[in-house]
């Protein structure tokens, strides 16, 4: 099971950050060629990121690259460079329709074929940043087998709604729930938007706790300090861990006794509960247990 | 690759390198680096290897190094070269798999 709790954004034109971001060990590292890179430096960022992708420093990390739109002068060159350089995932710029996903996949497949990279090994991450994207979330999520998940980009979305972001985030509730539903219906992951105030730990914790409760798998991050915070929030609690162990023990005991019914403390435990317990144990293997 | 104009890539920020390419009569590499004594030869070798890989001769390369790792140096140098030419990148040559 691949955890993607923390997806750390790294501006592709920043040599210093590219040189040391691997140290922070996020679940995924997201090199950006799009919004954080000025037009004059697009060519430079593309090569910097491509060289970083191939560097042993980043070998153990899952590598994602956010490329420029295909209808810009940069998108195709971005794909040619980063697919060759071995990126694990391409994060699409704004994804409004399932056709956007299909178009992206077609170009990636051509490049994979040309260079002899196994077809399908370059995964995709859709990014929904508009009301149209939210409306099409279900179709987007089902548009390609390469999709690992859908991410929410809140700033553009909220602007399109003609409102502003608030600490409580009520303006994002519909989008968050829609993306989550669509992702789960297609069996893929859902990622929340960045929290842009790197100095507001309390606000970050509040938002991350909220999206975890909604069901999100992780969050895009803009500061390494947020990695530890979100890993802690997503870690199973001691109580959850102990309970999960008991559920699994009860399930094993029932199986050995030849009984189709699993019970724990007099209550019936059914398949979804057992599955959830297994997931908790998997997560504990990969992360910490919190109090 | 034919170098037809001057070009610059990179910055003078820490961990980065600024590369200037100038068309010249013959190859010349100038290195300015606080770690020149330790890494001057390696920087020179990296520059020579990239120039050779892209078949670039007759160029003056000025390297202002601020402690860049090798892969940063290579990326900035390749960028500067492509800014100094009218040729389009052939990606199978630029990115070695």
Interface residues (C-beta under 8 A of the other chain):
Chain A: X15 X16 X18 X19 X20 X43 X44 X47 X48 X50 X51 X52 X54 X55 X77 X80 X81 X84 X85 X86 X114 X115 X117
Chain B: X9 X10 X11 X13 X14 X15 X16 X17 X68 X69 X71 X72 X74 X75 X76 X78 X79 X82 X83 X89 X91 X92 X94 X95 X96 X97
